[in-house]
Amino acid sequence: MNTTPYTKVLIVGVTYTVAEILTSAQCTHDYPALTFRRHGVLCTIKLAHVSDQQTLSVPGFAEARFTYTRNTEEEVPVFSYAGIDPIERFVDIEVDREEPDRFWVTPKGFPRAQYV
C-alpha cells in the first residue's frame, strides 16, 4: 500500500477521489468544500466534526469523485460531485433548521448537531 501523501497541485476541471482530495497538500490547512446540488440547491458536506479516517471509512466514499472548481477567497478548495452513484449513498441529508430551503449534509453515519 502506498502511504505517500498525494501532493500534486490541484488543477481546475480535473476530477479527484475523496481520498486524493483529503491527502492533497492544498487541503491540509483547511477542510475542502465538497459540494453537490439537491433540488437545485448547492449543498456542502460538513467535514469539520470528523477526522479524515472517519470520512474515508464511509463505504465507497474514498473512491467517490469530485471535480475541482476553484478556491475561495480564504483559499478553501471547492469541489463539485462528479460521481455516478447517488450522493445519498455517502451522506446523510436533513433539512437545515435555520434555513428550511437549504440542506444539512454530513458523511453517512457521522451526524453533527444543527445549531438552533
Protein Blocks (a to p, Z undefined) as FASTA:
>chain_A
ZZbdcfbdcdehiacdfklmmmpfklmmbccdddddeehiacdddfklpcfklmmmpghk
lmpccddfbdcfkopacdddfbfbdfklmpccdddfklmmbccdddehiacdddZZ
